[in-house]
Amino acid sequence: MKVAMLSDCYPPRLGGIESQVRDLSRHLVAAGHEVEVFTATPGPDGERGGATERGDDGVTVHRHAWGVPGGIPVNPFAPPEIRRRLDAGGFDVAHAHLGVVSPFATDLVPVALDVGLPVAATFHCVLERSAVVFRAIGHLARWAGRGVALSAVSSMAAQRVSDAARGARVEVVPNGVDAAWWHPGGDATASAPHDGSVHVVSAMRLVSRKRPLAMLRVLEQARCVLDPAVDLRATIVGEGPQRRVMEHRLRTLGLDWVDLPGRVTKAELRALHQGADLYLSAALLEAFGIAALEAQAAGLPILARRGTGTDDVVQDGVSGLLADSDAALAGALAHLAGDRALRERMRAHLLASRPAQDWPGVITSTLGEYRRAGAVPR
């Protein structure tokens, strides 16, 4: 199968959609398919204007960046040239990847339909206030009426997309994780390396949408109710505009046991997860939670708010704990931090189980969406 990936964002730009589109493309190529990416993101050396590159991973990338200051991935003039390339490229299907604001991929869905391609469209976001706008514009309902296979990365996100598409069918195609790479190996029942403390980790962009300040409050409240004999420490990985506010809050509250190391490499994050005890997320508008899934693949029980995309990842009471409020989340953290036996049971369960979001399963689901898109006569 020859697949045209349509995405505003792609590496070297950093982010969840970027990494997922890249990894999905690589795994499709490894499975014997051919993939070409059409993106509005400039290349590593500023390539744009339709420049084409073929990476060592076998993925061909067409850089249709416009040259906007700051590398913002938009190009309203790209559709005619991409229409020509899609029409002449011998593609079997187009796969659009969308966030709340994705003008490039949104423009290309009707382009792909007009040249006769089956189209799958995956939402990697939570349509909250924007859902009203999407419903009023009506383009998602029109896409569904033209046979576009709509999907989202979690059950919660899929319901929001279906509402915005006026009740159209929306399947769940989760983000993927290379579970074997994150897995610590060895005896799945063995305890995590332990220095006597309970180490809580989290990884995210330090932006208000991820609620990093709420996470600090959760940590502070958990410390207040936790047995003083338990040595609690936390590491929050990531960079972003909220970092200075967080540093000030840590100094004000005297939370010297919370570390903000900034951005780390993927290998460093894996080592951090494999040596930690728990993973914490306070996000509410989380479409999927790929960072939590990576931590879970490394054997970490997850603590998160209920009603987010993390619901699809965490089996409450078995692989982690879900909470209905920040106060309940702090209580869950204190409970799990104080119960080593429960943590180790959860860890053993996680390391002995293969997650449904492992890449082989995600590729199967993705190909199913391609078949669904192609099953509708045009």
C-alpha positions as CSV (number, residue, x, y, z in Angstrom):
1,M,0.0,0.0,0.0
2,K,1.2,3.5,-0.8
3,V,0.2,6.1,1.9
4,A,0.2,9.9,1.8
5,M,0.5,11.3,5.3
6,L,-0.9,14.8,5.6
7,S,0.3,16.7,8.6
8,D,0.9,20.3,9.5
9,C,3.7,19.2,11.9
10,Y,6.6,16.8,11.5
11,P,10.1,16.6,12.9
12,P,12.5,18.3,13.4
13,R,9.6,20.2,15.1
14,L,9.1,18.7,18.6
15,G,5.7,17.5,19.8
16,G,3.3,14.6,20.2
17,I,1.7,14.7,16.7
18,E,5.1,15.1,15.1
19,S,6.6,12.1,16.8
20,Q,3.6,9.9,16.3
21,V,3.3,10.7,12.5
22,R,7.0,10.0,12.1
23,D,6.9,6.7,14.1
24,L,3.7,5.6,12.4
25,S,5.3,6.2,9.0
26,R,8.4,4.3,10.0
27,H,6.4,1.3,11.2
28,L,4.3,1.2,8.1
29,V,7.5,1.2,6.0
30,A,8.9,-1.6,8.2
31,A,5.7,-3.6,7.6
32,G,6.3,-3.4,3.8
33,H,4.2,-0.3,2.9
34,E,5.4,2.9,1.1
35,V,4.9,6.2,2.9
36,E,5.3,9.8,1.7
37,V,4.7,12.7,4.1
38,F,3.3,16.1,3.1
39,T,4.0,18.7,5.8
40,A,4.2,22.4,6.3
41,T,7.1,22.0,8.7
42,P,10.5,23.2,7.4
43,G,13.3,20.7,7.2
44,P,16.3,20.6,9.5
45,D,18.2,23.0,7.2
46,G,15.1,25.2,6.5
47,E,14.0,23.2,3.4
48,R,10.6,24.3,2.2
49,G,8.7,25.1,-1.0
50,G,8.0,21.5,-1.9
51,A,11.6,20.2,-1.3
52,T,11.7,16.4,-1.1
53,E,13.9,14.3,1.1
54,R,14.1,10.5,1.7
55,G,15.4,9.5,5.1
56,D,17.3,6.5,6.2
57,D,14.1,5.2,7.6
58,G,12.7,4.9,4.1
59,V,10.1,7.6,4.5
60,T,9.9,10.3,1.8
61,V,9.0,13.8,3.1
62,H,7.8,16.7,1.0
63,R,8.4,20.0,2.8
64,H,5.7,22.5,1.8
65,A,6.6,25.1,4.3
66,W,5.8,28.7,3.5
67,G,8.7,30.4,5.3
68,V,6.6,32.1,8.0
69,P,8.7,33.7,10.7
70,G,9.2,31.3,13.6
71,G,8.7,28.2,11.4
72,I,4.9,28.2,12.0
73,P,3.6,25.2,9.9
74,V,1.0,26.9,7.6
75,N,0.9,27.3,3.8
76,P,-2.4,28.4,2.2
77,F,-0.7,28.2,-1.3
78,A,0.3,24.5,-1.1
79,P,-2.9,22.7,-2.1
80,P,-2.5,23.1,-5.9
81,E,1.0,21.6,-6.0
82,I,0.1,18.8,-3.5
83,R,-3.0,18.1,-5.6
84,R,-0.8,17.5,-8.6
85,R,1.6,15.2,-6.5
86,L,-1.3,13.2,-5.0
87,D,-2.9,12.8,-8.4
88,A,0.3,11.6,-10.1
89,G,1.8,9.7,-7.1
90,G,0.0,6.4,-7.4
91,F,-1.3,6.6,-3.8
92,D,-3.8,4.1,-2.3
93,V,-4.9,6.2,0.6
94,A,-4.3,9.6,2.3
95,H,-4.1,9.8,6.1
96,A,-4.6,13.3,7.6
97,H,-3.4,14.0,11.2
98,L,-5.2,16.9,12.9
99,G,-5.0,18.9,16.1
100,V,-7.4,21.6,17.3
101,V,-5.8,24.0,14.7
102,S,-4.5,22.2,11.6
103,P,-5.1,24.5,8.6
104,F,-2.7,22.6,6.3
105,A,-4.1,19.1,6.8
106,T,-7.6,20.4,6.9
107,D,-7.2,22.0,3.5
108,L,-5.7,18.8,2.1
109,V,-8.5,16.4,3.0
110,P,-10.9,17.7,0.3
111,V,-7.9,17.9,-2.1
112,A,-7.3,14.2,-1.6
113,L,-11.0,13.4,-1.9
114,D,-11.2,15.4,-5.2
115,V,-8.4,13.3,-6.8
116,G,-10.2,10.1,-5.8
117,L,-8.2,8.9,-2.9
118,P,-9.8,7.2,0.1
119,V,-9.1,9.3,3.2
120,A,-8.6,8.5,6.9
121,A,-8.4,11.4,9.3
122,T,-7.1,11.0,12.9
123,F,-7.6,13.6,15.6
124,H,-4.8,13.9,18.2
125,C,-6.5,16.5,20.3
126,V,-9.5,17.2,22.6
127,L,-12.2,19.3,20.9
128,E,-13.5,21.3,23.8
129,R,-14.7,24.8,23.1
130,S,-13.7,24.4,19.5
131,A,-16.2,21.6,19.1
132,V,-19.0,24.2,18.7
133,V,-17.1,25.9,15.9
134,F,-16.4,22.6,14.2
135,R,-20.1,21.6,14.4
136,A,-21.2,25.0,13.1
137,I,-18.8,24.9,10.1
138,G,-19.9,21.3,9.4
139,H,-16.8,20.2,7.5
140,L,-16.4,17.0,9.7
141,A,-19.9,15.9,8.9
142,R,-19.3,16.6,5.2
143,W,-16.1,14.6,5.3
144,A,-17.9,11.7,6.9
145,G,-20.6,12.0,4.2
146,R,-17.9,11.7,1.6
147,G,-16.5,8.5,3.1
148,V,-13.7,9.9,5.3
149,A,-12.9,7.4,8.0
150,L,-12.7,9.5,11.1
151,S,-10.8,8.4,14.2
152,A,-9.2,9.8,17.3
153,V,-6.5,8.6,19.7
154,S,-8.7,7.8,22.7
155,S,-12.3,7.0,23.5
156,M,-12.8,10.4,25.1
157,A,-11.3,12.3,22.2
158,A,-13.4,10.2,19.7
159,Q,-16.7,11.1,21.5
160,R,-15.8,14.8,21.2
161,V,-15.0,14.4,17.5
162,S,-18.3,12.5,16.9
163,D,-20.2,15.3,18.6
164,A,-18.5,17.9,16.4
165,A,-19.2,15.7,13.3
166,R,-23.0,15.6,14.2
167,G,-22.9,12.0,15.3
168,A,-20.7,10.5,12.7
169,R,-18.9,7.2,13.4
170,V,-15.4,7.8,14.9
171,E,-13.1,4.9,15.7
172,V,-10.3,4.8,18.2
173,V,-6.8,4.4,16.8
174,P,-4.4,5.0,19.7
175,N,-1.0,6.4,19.7
176,G,1.7,3.8,19.6
177,V,4.6,2.9,21.8
178,D,7.6,0.6,21.4
179,A,6.9,-1.4,24.5
180,A,10.0,-3.6,24.3
181,W,12.3,-0.5,24.1
182,W,10.8,0.9,27.3
183,H,10.6,-2.4,29.2
184,P,13.4,-2.8,31.7
185,G,13.9,-6.5,30.8
186,G,14.8,-9.3,33.1
187,D,12.4,-10.7,35.7
188,A,9.0,-9.0,35.3
189,T,8.2,-9.7,38.9
190,A,11.3,-8.1,40.3
191,S,11.1,-4.9,42.3
192,A,12.2,-1.6,40.9
193,P,15.7,-0.4,42.0
194,H,15.0,1.1,45.5
195,D,17.0,3.5,47.6
196,G,14.4,3.7,50.4
197,S,12.5,6.7,48.8
198,V,9.4,6.8,46.7
199,H,10.3,8.5,43.4
200,V,7.4,10.1,41.4
201,V,8.1,11.2,37.8
202,S,6.3,13.1,35.1
203,A,7.2,14.3,31.6
204,M,5.4,17.1,29.8
205,R,5.7,20.5,28.1
206,L,5.5,23.0,30.9
207,V,2.5,24.9,29.5
208,S,-0.7,25.8,31.3
209,R,-2.8,23.2,29.4
210,K,-0.8,20.4,31.1
211,R,-1.5,22.0,34.5
212,P,2.1,21.8,35.9
213,L,1.2,24.2,38.8
214,A,-1.8,21.9,39.7
215,M,0.7,19.0,39.8
216,L,2.8,20.9,42.3
217,R,-0.2,21.4,44.5
218,V,-1.0,17.7,44.2
219,L,2.5,16.8,45.3
220,E,2.4,19.2,48.2
221,Q,-1.0,17.9,49.4
222,A,0.2,14.3,49.1
223,R,3.3,15.1,51.2
224,C,1.1,16.6,53.9
225,V,-1.0,13.5,54.4
226,L,1.7,10.9,53.7
227,D,3.4,9.2,56.6
228,P,6.4,11.4,57.4
229,A,8.6,8.2,57.5
230,V,8.1,7.9,53.7
231,D,10.8,9.7,51.8
232,L,8.9,11.2,48.8
233,R,10.7,12.9,45.9
234,A,9.6,14.0,42.5
235,T,11.2,14.7,39.1
236,I,9.2,16.7,36.5
237,V,10.9,16.5,33.1
238,G,10.3,19.1,30.4
239,E,10.6,22.8,29.3
240,G,8.1,25.5,28.7
241,P,6.9,29.0,29.7
242,Q,5.6,27.8,33.0
243,R,9.0,26.8,34.3
244,R,9.9,30.1,36.0
245,V,6.5,30.2,37.8
246,M,7.1,26.6,38.9
247,E,10.6,27.4,40.2
248,H,9.2,30.3,42.2
249,R,6.4,28.1,43.6
250,L,8.9,25.5,44.6
251,R,11.0,28.1,46.5
252,T,7.9,29.6,48.1
253,L,6.6,26.3,49.3
254,G,9.9,24.9,50.3
255,L,9.5,21.8,48.0
256,D,13.2,21.1,47.7
257,W,12.4,17.5,47.0
258,V,11.0,18.3,43.6
259,D,13.5,18.5,40.8
260,L,13.0,20.2,37.4
261,P,15.9,18.9,35.2
262,G,14.5,20.4,32.0
263,R,14.4,18.5,28.7
264,V,16.2,15.2,28.6
265,T,16.9,12.7,25.8
266,K,14.6,9.7,25.2
267,A,17.2,7.3,26.6
268,E,17.6,9.5,29.7
269,L,13.9,9.5,30.2
270,R,13.8,5.7,29.8
271,A,16.5,5.3,32.5
272,L,14.5,7.7,34.8
273,H,11.3,5.7,34.4
274,Q,13.0,2.4,35.0
275,G,14.5,3.6,38.2
276,A,11.3,5.4,39.5
277,D,8.2,4.1,41.4
278,L,5.2,6.1,40.1
279,Y,4.1,8.3,37.2
280,L,1.9,11.4,37.9
281,S,-0.3,13.4,35.5
282,A,-2.6,16.3,36.5
283,A,-3.7,17.1,32.9
284,L,-7.4,17.4,32.1
285,L,-7.4,18.1,28.4
286,E,-5.3,15.1,27.5
287,A,-6.3,13.4,24.3
288,F,-4.2,10.3,24.9
289,G,-1.2,10.7,27.2
290,I,1.7,9.2,25.3
291,A,4.1,10.1,28.1
292,A,2.1,8.1,30.6
293,L,2.0,5.2,28.2
294,E,5.8,5.2,27.9
295,A,6.1,5.3,31.6
296,Q,3.6,2.4,32.0
297,A,5.6,0.3,29.4
298,A,8.6,0.8,31.7
299,G,6.6,-0.6,34.6
300,L,5.4,2.5,36.4
301,P,1.8,2.6,37.8
302,I,0.0,5.7,36.6
303,L,-1.8,8.3,38.8
304,A,-4.1,10.6,36.7
305,R,-7.3,12.4,36.5
306,R,-10.4,10.4,35.3
307,G,-12.2,11.5,32.2
308,T,-9.1,12.0,30.0
309,G,-7.5,9.9,27.3
310,T,-5.5,8.2,30.0
311,D,-8.7,6.3,30.9
312,D,-7.9,4.0,27.9
313,V,-4.4,3.3,29.3
314,V,-5.0,2.8,33.0
315,Q,-7.0,0.0,34.5
316,D,-8.0,1.6,37.8
317,G,-6.7,-0.3,40.8
318,V,-4.7,-2.7,38.6
319,S,-2.2,-0.6,36.6
320,G,-2.7,2.7,38.4
321,L,-5.2,4.9,40.1
322,L,-7.7,7.4,38.5
323,A,-9.1,10.3,40.5
324,D,-12.1,12.6,40.1
325,S,-10.4,15.7,41.5
326,D,-7.0,17.1,42.3
327,A,-7.7,16.5,46.0
328,A,-8.5,12.9,45.3
329,L,-5.4,12.6,43.1
330,A,-3.3,13.8,46.0
331,G,-5.0,11.2,48.2
332,A,-4.4,8.5,45.6
333,L,-0.7,9.5,45.4
334,A,-0.3,9.4,49.2
335,H,-2.0,6.0,49.3
336,L,0.1,4.4,46.6
337,A,3.3,6.0,47.9
338,G,2.6,4.5,51.3
339,D,1.8,1.0,50.0
340,R,4.9,-0.6,48.6
341,A,3.2,-4.0,48.2
342,L,0.5,-2.5,46.0
343,R,3.0,-0.7,43.9
344,E,5.0,-3.8,43.3
345,R,1.8,-5.8,42.3
346,M,1.0,-3.1,39.8
347,R,4.5,-3.1,38.5
348,A,4.5,-6.8,38.0
349,H,1.2,-6.7,36.2
350,L,2.5,-4.0,33.8
351,L,5.7,-5.7,33.0
352,A,4.0,-9.1,32.4
353,S,1.4,-7.5,30.1
354,R,1.8,-6.3,26.5
355,P,0.0,-3.0,26.1
356,A,-2.7,-2.8,23.4
357,Q,-1.0,0.4,22.2
358,D,2.2,-1.5,21.2
359,W,3.0,-0.7,17.6
360,P,2.0,-4.0,16.0
361,G,-1.6,-3.5,17.3
362,V,-1.6,0.2,16.3
363,I,-0.5,-0.7,12.7
364,T,-3.3,-3.3,12.5
365,S,-5.9,-0.7,13.7
366,T,-4.5,1.9,11.2
367,L,-4.7,-0.5,8.3
368,G,-8.3,-1.3,9.4
369,E,-9.1,2.4,9.0
370,Y,-7.5,2.5,5.6
371,R,-9.8,-0.4,4.6
372,R,-12.8,1.4,6.0
373,A,-12.0,4.5,4.1
374,G,-11.6,2.6,0.9
375,A,-14.8,0.5,1.4
376,V,-17.1,3.4,0.6
377,P,-17.9,3.8,-3.2
378,R,-17.1,7.2,-4.5
